[in-house]
Amino acid sequence: MMKREHKRIALKLQREKLIKELNKVYRNAFDELSSLDIEEGSLAKLSQKFLLSREAAISSLETEIEKPIITESPQKN
């Protein structure tokens, strides 16, 4: 059975891995946007939506990385 600290580290590493993968996905999406033949206004709106989406996805994962994991209540003496 994994100890609490090992679980915390495993979860943190998984979140960090997911953040890296999401950054790759968004980078690829932006690269594709630059190759589209659409008007500048539409491109700007879509780019803004991508940025908002990226921020929402990644910031919540980063917040979780910083939170301590509490799996048991403290024992009273």
PDB file with SEQRES, HELIX, SHEET and CRYST1 records, atoms N, CA, C and O in Angstrom:
SEQRES   1 A   77  MET MET LYS ARG GLU HIS LYS ARG ILE ALA LEU LYS LEU          
SEQRES   2 A   77  GLN ARG GLU LYS LEU ILE LYS GLU LEU ASN LYS VAL TYR          
SEQRES   3 A   77  ARG ASN ALA PHE ASP GLU LEU SER SER LEU ASP ILE GLU          
SEQRES   4 A   77  GLU GLY SER LEU ALA LYS LEU SER GLN LYS PHE LEU LEU          
SEQRES   5 A   77  SER ARG GLU ALA ALA ILE SER SER LEU GLU THR GLU ILE          
SEQRES   6 A   77  GLU LYS PRO ILE ILE THR GLU SER PRO GLN LYS ASN              
HELIX    1 AA1 ARG A    4  SER A   35  1                                  32    
HELIX    2 AA2 GLU A   40  GLU A   66  1                                  27    
CRYST1    1.000    1.000    1.000  90.00  90.00  90.00 P 1           1          
ATOM      1  N   MET A   1       0.840  -1.185   0.000  1.00  0.00           N  
ATOM      2  CA  MET A   1       0.000   0.000   0.000  1.00  0.00           C  
ATOM      3  C   MET A   1       0.888   1.253   0.000  1.00  0.00           C  
ATOM      4  O   MET A   1       1.859   1.343   0.752  1.00  0.00           O  
ATOM      5  N   MET A   2       0.537   2.201  -0.848  1.00  0.00           N  
ATOM      6  CA  MET A   2       1.320   3.426  -0.956  1.00  0.00           C  
ATOM      7  C   MET A   2       1.128   4.300   0.269  1.00  0.00           C  
ATOM      8  O   MET A   2       0.011   4.494   0.750  1.00  0.00           O  
ATOM      9  N   LYS A   3       2.231   4.816   0.757  1.00  0.00           N  
ATOM     10  CA  LYS A   3       2.123   5.760   1.858  1.00  0.00           C  
ATOM     11  C   LYS A   3       1.601   7.085   1.323  1.00  0.00           C  
ATOM     12  O   LYS A   3       1.672   7.356   0.124  1.00  0.00           O  
ATOM     13  N   ARG A   4       1.090   7.887   2.205  1.00  0.00           N  
ATOM     14  CA  ARG A   4       0.469   9.152   1.826  1.00  0.00           C  
ATOM     15  C   ARG A   4       1.425  10.041   1.026  1.00  0.00           C  
ATOM     16  O   ARG A   4       1.022  10.630   0.023  1.00  0.00           O  
ATOM     17  N   GLU A   5       2.679  10.144   1.455  1.00  0.00           N  
ATOM     18  CA  GLU A   5       3.639  10.996   0.748  1.00  0.00           C  
ATOM     19  C   GLU A   5       3.901  10.472  -0.662  1.00  0.00           C  
ATOM     20  O   GLU A   5       4.028  11.262  -1.597  1.00  0.00           O  
ATOM     21  N   HIS A   6       3.982   9.157  -0.826  1.00  0.00           N  
ATOM     22  CA  HIS A   6       4.184   8.572  -2.157  1.00  0.00           C  
ATOM     23  C   HIS A   6       2.983   8.853  -3.058  1.00  0.00           C  
ATOM     24  O   HIS A   6       3.141   9.136  -4.246  1.00  0.00           O  
ATOM     25  N   LYS A   7       1.793   8.774  -2.491  1.00  0.00           N  
ATOM     26  CA  LYS A   7       0.587   9.081  -3.266  1.00  0.00           C  
ATOM     27  C   LYS A   7       0.591  10.535  -3.715  1.00  0.00           C  
ATOM     28  O   LYS A   7       0.264  10.843  -4.862  1.00  0.00           O  
ATOM     29  N   ARG A   8       0.960  11.417  -2.812  1.00  0.00           N  
ATOM     30  CA  ARG A   8       1.002  12.841  -3.116  1.00  0.00           C  
ATOM     31  C   ARG A   8       1.992  13.129  -4.240  1.00  0.00           C  
ATOM     32  O   ARG A   8       1.704  13.900  -5.154  1.00  0.00           O  
ATOM     33  N   ILE A   9       3.151  12.504  -4.158  1.00  0.00           N  
ATOM     34  CA  ILE A   9       4.169  12.702  -5.193  1.00  0.00           C  
ATOM     35  C   ILE A   9       3.690  12.135  -6.528  1.00  0.00           C  
ATOM     36  O   ILE A   9       3.877  12.762  -7.570  1.00  0.00           O  
ATOM     37  N   ALA A  10       3.079  10.963  -6.501  1.00  0.00           N  
ATOM     38  CA  ALA A  10       2.575  10.353  -7.745  1.00  0.00           C  
ATOM     39  C   ALA A  10       1.520  11.234  -8.398  1.00  0.00           C  
ATOM     40  O   ALA A  10       1.530  11.412  -9.616  1.00  0.00           O  
ATOM     41  N   LEU A  11       0.616  11.781  -7.607  1.00  0.00           N  
ATOM     42  CA  LEU A  11      -0.415  12.675  -8.143  1.00  0.00           C  
ATOM     43  C   LEU A  11       0.196  13.951  -8.704  1.00  0.00           C  
ATOM     44  O   LEU A  11      -0.211  14.424  -9.765  1.00  0.00           O  
ATOM     45  N   LYS A  12       1.158  14.500  -8.004  1.00  0.00           N  
ATOM     46  CA  LYS A  12       1.823  15.720  -8.472  1.00  0.00           C  
ATOM     47  C   LYS A  12       2.519  15.468  -9.805  1.00  0.00           C  
ATOM     48  O   LYS A  12       2.402  16.270 -10.731  1.00  0.00           O  
ATOM     49  N   LEU A  13       3.239  14.362  -9.900  1.00  0.00           N  
ATOM     50  CA  LEU A  13       3.936  14.037 -11.150  1.00  0.00           C  
ATOM     51  C   LEU A  13       2.953  13.840 -12.301  1.00  0.00           C  
ATOM     52  O   LEU A  13       3.216  14.261 -13.427  1.00  0.00           O  
ATOM     53  N   GLN A  14       1.819  13.199 -12.014  1.00  0.00           N  
ATOM     54  CA  GLN A  14       0.817  12.984 -13.055  1.00  0.00           C  
ATOM     55  C   GLN A  14       0.228  14.309 -13.528  1.00  0.00           C  
ATOM     56  O   GLN A  14       0.031  14.511 -14.726  1.00  0.00           O  
ATOM     57  N   ARG A  15      -0.051  15.202 -12.596  1.00  0.00           N  
ATOM     58  CA  ARG A  15      -0.570  16.523 -12.977  1.00  0.00           C  
ATOM     59  C   ARG A  15       0.447  17.299 -13.796  1.00  0.00           C  
ATOM     60  O   ARG A  15       0.088  17.944 -14.781  1.00  0.00           O  
ATOM     61  N   GLU A  16       1.708  17.242 -13.399  1.00  0.00           N  
ATOM     62  CA  GLU A  16       2.753  17.934 -14.156  1.00  0.00           C  
ATOM     63  C   GLU A  16       2.877  17.366 -15.568  1.00  0.00           C  
ATOM     64  O   GLU A  16       3.075  18.108 -16.530  1.00  0.00           O  
ATOM     65  N   LYS A  17       2.760  16.058 -15.681  1.00  0.00           N  
ATOM     66  CA  LYS A  17       2.809  15.415 -17.001  1.00  0.00           C  
ATOM     67  C   LYS A  17       1.638  15.875 -17.858  1.00  0.00           C  
ATOM     68  O   LYS A  17       1.809  16.164 -19.042  1.00  0.00           O  
ATOM     69  N   LEU A  18       0.456  15.943 -17.270  1.00  0.00           N  
ATOM     70  CA  LEU A  18      -0.729  16.383 -18.006  1.00  0.00           C  
ATOM     71  C   LEU A  18      -0.583  17.841 -18.460  1.00  0.00           C  
ATOM     72  O   LEU A  18      -0.985  18.189 -19.570  1.00  0.00           O  
ATOM     73  N   ILE A  19      -0.014  18.683 -17.611  1.00  0.00           N  
ATOM     74  CA  ILE A  19       0.212  20.078 -17.987  1.00  0.00           C  
ATOM     75  C   ILE A  19       1.132  20.154 -19.201  1.00  0.00           C  
ATOM     76  O   ILE A  19       0.874  20.919 -20.130  1.00  0.00           O  
ATOM     77  N   LYS A  20       2.202  19.365 -19.196  1.00  0.00           N  
ATOM     78  CA  LYS A  20       3.121  19.355 -20.344  1.00  0.00           C  
ATOM     79  C   LYS A  20       2.404  18.906 -21.611  1.00  0.00           C  
ATOM     80  O   LYS A  20       2.596  19.486 -22.679  1.00  0.00           O  
ATOM     81  N   GLU A  21       1.576  17.867 -21.487  1.00  0.00           N  
ATOM     82  CA  GLU A  21       0.837  17.367 -22.652  1.00  0.00           C  
ATOM     83  C   GLU A  21      -0.163  18.408 -23.163  1.00  0.00           C  
ATOM     84  O   GLU A  21      -0.304  18.604 -24.370  1.00  0.00           O  
ATOM     85  N   LEU A  22      -0.848  19.064 -22.242  1.00  0.00           N  
ATOM     86  CA  LEU A  22      -1.790  20.106 -22.646  1.00  0.00           C  
ATOM     87  C   LEU A  22      -1.075  21.261 -23.345  1.00  0.00           C  
ATOM     88  O   LEU A  22      -1.580  21.803 -24.328  1.00  0.00           O  
ATOM     89  N   ASN A  23       0.083  21.629 -22.844  1.00  0.00           N  
ATOM     90  CA  ASN A  23       0.847  22.689 -23.503  1.00  0.00           C  
ATOM     91  C   ASN A  23       1.208  22.301 -24.933  1.00  0.00           C  
ATOM     92  O   ASN A  23       1.171  23.142 -25.831  1.00  0.00           O  
ATOM     93  N   LYS A  24       1.555  21.043 -25.149  1.00  0.00           N  
ATOM     94  CA  LYS A  24       1.853  20.562 -26.508  1.00  0.00           C  
ATOM     95  C   LYS A  24       0.619  20.659 -27.399  1.00  0.00           C  
ATOM     96  O   LYS A  24       0.708  21.100 -28.545  1.00  0.00           O  
ATOM     97  N   VAL A  25      -0.526  20.246 -26.872  1.00  0.00           N  
ATOM     98  CA  VAL A  25      -1.776  20.291 -27.642  1.00  0.00           C  
ATOM     99  C   VAL A  25      -2.094  21.729 -28.044  1.00  0.00           C  
ATOM    100  O   VAL A  25      -2.415  21.997 -29.202  1.00  0.00           O  
ATOM    101  N   TYR A  26      -2.006  22.649 -27.088  1.00  0.00           N  
ATOM    102  CA  TYR A  26      -2.311  24.046 -27.390  1.00  0.00           C  
ATOM    103  C   TYR A  26      -1.288  24.653 -28.354  1.00  0.00           C  
ATOM    104  O   TYR A  26      -1.651  25.444 -29.224  1.00  0.00           O  
ATOM    105  N   ARG A  27      -0.024  24.289 -28.202  1.00  0.00           N  
ATOM    106  CA  ARG A  27       1.001  24.794 -29.120  1.00  0.00           C  
ATOM    107  C   ARG A  27       0.698  24.334 -30.544  1.00  0.00           C  
ATOM    108  O   ARG A  27       0.792  25.117 -31.489  1.00  0.00           O  
ATOM    109  N   ASN A  28       0.338  23.070 -30.691  1.00  0.00           N  
ATOM    110  CA  ASN A  28      -0.019  22.545 -32.016  1.00  0.00           C  
ATOM    111  C   ASN A  28      -1.254  23.245 -32.579  1.00  0.00           C  
ATOM    112  O   ASN A  28      -1.310  23.555 -33.769  1.00  0.00           O  
ATOM    113  N   ALA A  29      -2.232  23.488 -31.727  1.00  0.00           N  
ATOM    114  CA  ALA A  29      -3.451  24.166 -32.174  1.00  0.00           C  
ATOM    115  C   ALA A  29      -3.138  25.580 -32.661  1.00  0.00           C  
ATOM    116  O   ALA A  29      -3.670  26.018 -33.681  1.00  0.00           O  
ATOM    117  N   PHE A  30      -2.285  26.287 -31.941  1.00  0.00           N  
ATOM    118  CA  PHE A  30      -1.906  27.637 -32.375  1.00  0.00           C  
ATOM    119  C   PHE A  30      -1.129  27.600 -33.690  1.00  0.00           C  
ATOM    120  O   PHE A  30      -1.306  28.464 -34.549  1.00  0.00           O  
ATOM    121  N   ASP A  31      -0.270  26.596 -33.838  1.00  0.00           N  
ATOM    122  CA  ASP A  31       0.461  26.459 -35.100  1.00  0.00           C  
ATOM    123  C   ASP A  31      -0.500  26.249 -36.263  1.00  0.00           C  
ATOM    124  O   ASP A  31      -0.305  26.798 -37.347  1.00  0.00           O  
ATOM    125  N   GLU A  32      -1.540  25.451 -36.030  1.00  0.00           N  
ATOM    126  CA  GLU A  32      -2.538  25.219 -37.075  1.00  0.00           C  
ATOM    127  C   GLU A  32      -3.326  26.490 -37.390  1.00  0.00           C  
ATOM    128  O   GLU A  32      -3.659  26.754 -38.545  1.00  0.00           O  
ATOM    129  N   LEU A  33      -3.616  27.267 -36.355  1.00  0.00           N  
ATOM    130  CA  LEU A  33      -4.344  28.526 -36.571  1.00  0.00           C  
ATOM    131  C   LEU A  33      -3.591  29.442 -37.527  1.00  0.00           C  
ATOM    132  O   LEU A  33      -4.186  30.085 -38.393  1.00  0.00           O  
ATOM    133  N   SER A  34      -2.299  29.490 -37.360  1.00  0.00           N  
ATOM    134  CA  SER A  34      -1.510  30.400 -38.196  1.00  0.00           C  
ATOM    135  C   SER A  34      -1.521  29.996 -39.669  1.00  0.00           C  
ATOM    136  O   SER A  34      -1.231  30.810 -40.545  1.00  0.00           O  
ATOM    137  N   SER A  35      -1.857  28.741 -39.932  1.00  0.00           N  
ATOM    138  CA  SER A  35      -1.878  28.297 -41.329  1.00  0.00           C  
ATOM    139  C   SER A  35      -3.271  28.391 -41.959  1.00  0.00           C  
ATOM    140  O   SER A  35      -3.433  28.126 -43.150  1.00  0.00           O  
ATOM    141  N   LEU A  36      -4.269  28.766 -41.167  1.00  0.00           N  
ATOM    142  CA  LEU A  36      -5.623  28.884 -41.705  1.00  0.00           C  
ATOM    143  C   LEU A  36      -5.763  30.153 -42.536  1.00  0.00           C  
ATOM    144  O   LEU A  36      -5.144  31.177 -42.248  1.00  0.00           O  
ATOM    145  N   ASP A  37      -6.575  30.062 -43.555  1.00  0.00           N  
ATOM    146  CA  ASP A  37      -6.829  31.226 -44.415  1.00  0.00           C  
ATOM    147  C   ASP A  37      -8.178  31.825 -44.031  1.00  0.00           C  
ATOM    148  O   ASP A  37      -9.167  31.696 -44.752  1.00  0.00           O  
ATOM    149  N   ILE A  38      -8.188  32.495 -42.851  1.00  0.00           N  
ATOM    150  CA  ILE A  38      -9.422  33.126 -42.387  1.00  0.00           C  
ATOM    151  C   ILE A  38      -9.121  34.587 -42.060  1.00  0.00           C  
ATOM    152  O   ILE A  38      -7.968  34.992 -41.909  1.00  0.00           O  
ATOM    153  N   GLU A  39     -10.197  35.358 -41.957  1.00  0.00           N  
ATOM    154  CA  GLU A  39     -10.012  36.783 -41.697  1.00  0.00           C  
ATOM    155  C   GLU A  39      -9.405  37.007 -40.306  1.00  0.00           C  
ATOM    156  O   GLU A  39      -9.562  36.195 -39.394  1.00  0.00           O  
ATOM    157  N   GLU A  40      -8.727  38.109 -40.189  1.00  0.00           N  
ATOM    158  CA  GLU A  40      -7.972  38.424 -38.978  1.00  0.00           C  
ATOM    159  C   GLU A  40      -8.850  38.491 -37.725  1.00  0.00           C  
ATOM    160  O   GLU A  40      -8.441  38.025 -36.662  1.00  0.00           O  
ATOM    161  N   GLY A  41     -10.052  39.066 -37.840  1.00  0.00           N  
ATOM    162  CA  GLY A  41     -10.956  39.166 -36.693  1.00  0.00           C  
ATOM    163  C   GLY A  41     -11.366  37.804 -36.163  1.00  0.00           C  
ATOM    164  O   GLY A  41     -11.385  37.579 -34.953  1.00  0.00           O  
ATOM    165  N   SER A  42     -11.694  36.898 -37.072  1.00  0.00           N  
ATOM    166  CA  SER A  42     -12.077  35.541 -36.666  1.00  0.00           C  
ATOM    167  C   SER A  42     -10.904  34.817 -36.038  1.00  0.00           C  
ATOM    168  O   SER A  42     -11.062  34.085 -35.061  1.00  0.00           O  
ATOM    169  N   LEU A  43      -9.733  35.025 -36.604  1.00  0.00           N  
ATOM    170  CA  LEU A  43      -8.522  34.411 -36.070  1.00  0.00           C  
ATOM    171  C   LEU A  43      -8.238  34.915 -34.657  1.00  0.00           C  
ATOM    172  O   LEU A  43      -7.856  34.142 -33.778  1.00  0.00           O  
ATOM    173  N   ALA A  44      -8.427  36.207 -34.448  1.00  0.00           N  
ATOM    174  CA  ALA A  44      -8.200  36.793 -33.123  1.00  0.00           C  
ATOM    175  C   ALA A  44      -9.185  36.240 -32.094  1.00  0.00           C  
ATOM    176  O   ALA A  44      -8.802  35.927 -30.967  1.00  0.00           O  
ATOM    177  N   LYS A  45     -10.457  36.120 -32.488  1.00  0.00           N  
ATOM    178  CA  LYS A  45     -11.474  35.577 -31.568  1.00  0.00           C  
ATOM    179  C   LYS A  45     -11.167  34.134 -31.196  1.00  0.00           C  
ATOM    180  O   LYS A  45     -11.255  33.749 -30.030  1.00  0.00           O  
ATOM    181  N   LEU A  46     -10.810  33.349 -32.187  1.00  0.00           N  
ATOM    182  CA  LEU A  46     -10.502  31.942 -31.927  1.00  0.00           C  
ATOM    183  C   LEU A  46      -9.242  31.810 -31.074  1.00  0.00           C  
ATOM    184  O   LEU A  46      -9.178  30.964 -30.182  1.00  0.00           O  
ATOM    185  N   SER A  47      -8.259  32.629 -31.345  1.00  0.00           N  
ATOM    186  CA  SER A  47      -7.030  32.618 -30.544  1.00  0.00           C  
ATOM    187  C   SER A  47      -7.334  32.959 -29.086  1.00  0.00           C  
ATOM    188  O   SER A  47      -6.791  32.341 -28.170  1.00  0.00           O  
ATOM    189  N   GLN A  48      -8.202  33.942 -28.881  1.00  0.00           N  
ATOM    190  CA  GLN A  48      -8.570  34.329 -27.521  1.00  0.00           C  
ATOM    191  C   GLN A  48      -9.281  33.178 -26.805  1.00  0.00           C  
ATOM    192  O   GLN A  48      -9.029  32.931 -25.626  1.00  0.00           O  
ATOM    193  N   LYS A  49     -10.156  32.484 -27.503  1.00  0.00           N  
ATOM    194  CA  LYS A  49     -10.859  31.341 -26.898  1.00  0.00           C  
ATOM    195  C   LYS A  49      -9.870  30.227 -26.543  1.00  0.00           C  
ATOM    196  O   LYS A  49      -9.992  29.596 -25.493  1.00  0.00           O  
ATOM    197  N   PHE A  50      -8.896  29.990 -27.417  1.00  0.00           N  
ATOM    198  CA  PHE A  50      -7.864  28.988 -27.121  1.00  0.00           C  
ATOM    199  C   PHE A  50      -7.094  29.370 -25.855  1.00  0.00           C  
ATOM    200  O   PHE A  50      -6.844  28.531 -24.989  1.00  0.00           O  
ATOM    201  N   LEU A  51      -6.725  30.645 -25.763  1.00  0.00           N  
ATOM    202  CA  LEU A  51      -5.969  31.094 -24.594  1.00  0.00           C  
ATOM    203  C   LEU A  51      -6.772  30.955 -23.304  1.00  0.00           C  
ATOM    204  O   LEU A  51      -6.243  30.522 -22.281  1.00  0.00           O  
ATOM    205  N   LEU A  52      -8.035  31.318 -23.357  1.00  0.00           N  
ATOM    206  CA  LEU A  52      -8.897  31.182 -22.172  1.00  0.00           C  
ATOM    207  C   LEU A  52      -9.066  29.719 -21.778  1.00  0.00           C  
ATOM    208  O   LEU A  52      -9.037  29.374 -20.596  1.00  0.00           O  
ATOM    209  N   SER A  53      -9.241  28.877 -22.768  1.00  0.00           N  
ATOM    210  CA  SER A  53      -9.382  27.451 -22.518  1.00  0.00           C  
ATOM    211  C   SER A  53      -8.116  26.872 -21.886  1.00  0.00           C  
ATOM    212  O   SER A  53      -8.173  26.108 -20.922  1.00  0.00           O  
ATOM    213  N   ARG A  54      -6.982  27.254 -22.453  1.00  0.00           N  
ATOM    214  CA  ARG A  54      -5.694  26.775 -21.936  1.00  0.00           C  
ATOM    215  C   ARG A  54      -5.501  27.226 -20.489  1.00  0.00           C  
ATOM    216  O   ARG A  54      -5.125  26.433 -19.626  1.00  0.00           O  
ATOM    217  N   GLU A  55      -5.757  28.490 -20.239  1.00  0.00           N  
ATOM    218  CA  GLU A  55      -5.589  29.039 -18.891  1.00  0.00           C  
ATOM    219  C   GLU A  55      -6.470  28.308 -17.882  1.00  0.00           C  
ATOM    220  O   GLU A  55      -6.017  27.964 -16.791  1.00  0.00           O  
ATOM    221  N   ALA A  56      -7.719  28.074 -18.245  1.00  0.00           N  
ATOM    222  CA  ALA A  56      -8.647  27.382 -17.332  1.00  0.00           C  
ATOM    223  C   ALA A  56      -8.174  25.963 -17.038  1.00  0.00           C  
ATOM    224  O   ALA A  56      -8.194  25.525 -15.887  1.00  0.00           O  
ATOM    225  N   ALA A  57      -7.753  25.253 -18.061  1.00  0.00           N  
ATOM    226  CA  ALA A  57      -7.330  23.863 -17.887  1.00  0.00           C  
ATOM    227  C   ALA A  57      -6.056  23.770 -17.058  1.00  0.00           C  
ATOM    228  O   ALA A  57      -5.969  22.969 -16.127  1.00  0.00           O  
ATOM    229  N   ILE A  58      -5.092  24.575 -17.394  1.00  0.00           N  
ATOM    230  CA  ILE A  58      -3.783  24.449 -16.753  1.00  0.00           C  
ATOM    231  C   ILE A  58      -3.755  25.077 -15.362  1.00  0.00           C  
ATOM    232  O   ILE A  58      -3.137  24.523 -14.453  1.00  0.00           O  
ATOM    233  N   SER A  59      -4.401  26.199 -15.183  1.00  0.00           N  
ATOM    234  CA  SER A  59      -4.356  26.843 -13.863  1.00  0.00           C  
ATOM    235  C   SER A  59      -5.008  25.978 -12.793  1.00  0.00           C  
ATOM    236  O   SER A  59      -4.534  25.947 -11.657  1.00  0.00           O  
ATOM    237  N   SER A  60      -6.083  25.277 -13.131  1.00  0.00           N  
ATOM    238  CA  SER A  60      -6.710  24.408 -12.127  1.00  0.00           C  
ATOM    239  C   SER A  60      -5.799  23.239 -11.768  1.00  0.00           C  
ATOM    240  O   SER A  60      -5.779  22.805 -10.616  1.00  0.00           O  
ATOM    241  N   LEU A  61      -5.056  22.731 -12.722  1.00  0.00           N  
ATOM    242  CA  LEU A  61      -4.107  21.653 -12.433  1.00  0.00           C  
ATOM    243  C   LEU A  61      -2.941  22.167 -11.596  1.00  0.00           C  
ATOM    244  O   LEU A  61      -2.484  21.481 -10.682  1.00  0.00           O  
ATOM    245  N   GLU A  62      -2.460  23.363 -11.900  1.00  0.00           N  
ATOM    246  CA  GLU A  62      -1.364  23.940 -11.124  1.00  0.00           C  
ATOM    247  C   GLU A  62      -1.796  24.207  -9.692  1.00  0.00           C  
ATOM    248  O   GLU A  62      -1.014  24.013  -8.761  1.00  0.00           O  
ATOM    249  N   THR A  63      -3.024  24.647  -9.510  1.00  0.00           N  
ATOM    250  CA  THR A  63      -3.547  24.881  -8.168  1.00  0.00           C  
ATOM    251  C   THR A  63      -3.580  23.580  -7.386  1.00  0.00           C  
ATOM    252  O   THR A  63      -3.225  23.550  -6.208  1.00  0.00           O  
ATOM    253  N   GLU A  64      -4.001  22.514  -8.029  1.00  0.00           N  
ATOM    254  CA  GLU A  64      -4.062  21.203  -7.366  1.00  0.00           C  
ATOM    255  C   GLU A  64      -2.676  20.711  -6.972  1.00  0.00           C  
ATOM    256  O   GLU A  64      -2.525  20.044  -5.948  1.00  0.00           O  
ATOM    257  N   ILE A  65      -1.671  21.028  -7.767  1.00  0.00           N  
ATOM    258  CA  ILE A  65      -0.309  20.597  -7.439  1.00  0.00           C  
ATOM    259  C   ILE A  65       0.135  21.232  -6.130  1.00  0.00           C  
ATOM    260  O   ILE A  65       0.852  20.614  -5.343  1.00  0.00           O  
ATOM    261  N   GLU A  66      -0.289  22.454  -5.906  1.00  0.00           N  
ATOM    262  CA  GLU A  66       0.145  23.184  -4.718  1.00  0.00           C  
ATOM    263  C   GLU A  66      -0.633  22.789  -3.457  1.00  0.00           C  
ATOM    264  O   GLU A  66      -0.157  23.020  -2.346  1.00  0.00           O  
ATOM    265  N   LYS A  67      -1.818  22.200  -3.616  1.00  0.00           N  
ATOM    266  CA  LYS A  67      -2.624  21.854  -2.448  1.00  0.00           C  
ATOM    267  C   LYS A  67      -2.041  20.641  -1.727  1.00  0.00           C  
ATOM    268  O   LYS A  67      -1.618  19.678  -2.367  1.00  0.00           O  
ATOM    269  N   PRO A  68      -2.019  20.688  -0.407  1.00  0.00           N  
ATOM    270  CA  PRO A  68      -1.607  19.489   0.326  1.00  0.00           C  
ATOM    271  C   PRO A  68      -2.728  18.447   0.280  1.00  0.00           C  
ATOM    272  O   PRO A  68      -3.907  18.795   0.204  1.00  0.00           O  
ATOM    273  N   ILE A  69      -2.360  17.210   0.326  1.00  0.00           N  
ATOM    274  CA  ILE A  69      -3.352  16.137   0.325  1.00  0.00           C  
ATOM    275  C   ILE A  69      -3.542  15.681   1.762  1.00  0.00           C  
ATOM    276  O   ILE A  69      -2.590  15.277   2.430  1.00  0.00           O  
ATOM    277  N   ILE A  70      -4.770  15.750   2.224  1.00  0.00           N  
ATOM    278  CA  ILE A  70      -5.089  15.318   3.583  1.00  0.00           C  
ATOM    279  C   ILE A  70      -5.998  14.103   3.461  1.00  0.00           C  
ATOM    280  O   ILE A  70      -7.145  14.209   3.027  1.00  0.00           O  
ATOM    281  N   THR A  71      -5.471  12.953   3.850  1.00  0.00           N  
ATOM    282  CA  THR A  71      -6.261  11.729   3.721  1.00  0.00           C  
ATOM    283  C   THR A  71      -6.742  11.203   5.065  1.00  0.00           C  
ATOM    284  O   THR A  71      -7.639  10.361   5.114  1.00  0.00           O  
ATOM    285  N   GLU A  72      -6.160  11.687   6.148  1.00  0.00           N  
ATOM    286  CA  GLU A  72      -6.555  11.235   7.471  1.00  0.00           C  
ATOM    287  C   GLU A  72      -6.677  12.445   8.392  1.00  0.00           C  
ATOM    288  O   GLU A  72      -5.951  13.427   8.246  1.00  0.00           O  
ATOM    289  N   SER A  73      -7.596  12.359   9.330  1.00  0.00           N  
ATOM    290  CA  SER A  73      -7.682  13.441  10.314  1.00  0.00           C  
ATOM    291  C   SER A  73      -6.580  13.245  11.339  1.00  0.00           C  
ATOM    292  O   SER A  73      -6.161  12.116  11.595  1.00  0.00           O  
ATOM    293  N   PRO A  74      -6.111  14.328  11.923  1.00  0.00           N  
ATOM    294  CA  PRO A  74      -5.059  14.220  12.930  1.00  0.00           C  
ATOM    295  C   PRO A  74      -5.573  13.428  14.138  1.00  0.00           C  
ATOM    296  O   PRO A  74      -6.731  13.553  14.536  1.00  0.00           O  
ATOM    297  N   GLN A  75      -4.709  12.637  14.689  1.00  0.00           N  
ATOM    298  CA  GLN A  75      -5.093  11.846  15.861  1.00  0.00           C  
ATOM    299  C   GLN A  75      -5.029  12.724  17.102  1.00  0.00           C  
ATOM    300  O   GLN A  75      -4.096  13.507  17.285  1.00  0.00           O  
ATOM    301  N   LYS A  76      -6.038  12.576  17.946  1.00  0.00           N  
ATOM    302  CA  LYS A  76      -6.057  13.323  19.205  1.00  0.00           C  
ATOM    303  C   LYS A  76      -5.355  12.493  20.275  1.00  0.00           C  
ATOM    304  O   LYS A  76      -5.505  11.272  20.331  1.00  0.00           O  
ATOM    305  N   ASN A  77      -4.596  13.169  21.113  1.00  0.00           N  
ATOM    306  CA  ASN A  77      -3.898  12.479  22.215  1.00  0.00           C  
ATOM    307  C   ASN A  77      -4.697  12.544  23.473  1.00  0.00           C  
ATOM    308  O   ASN A  77      -4.272  12.021  24.502  1.00  0.00           O  
TER     309      ASN A  77                                                      
END                                                                             
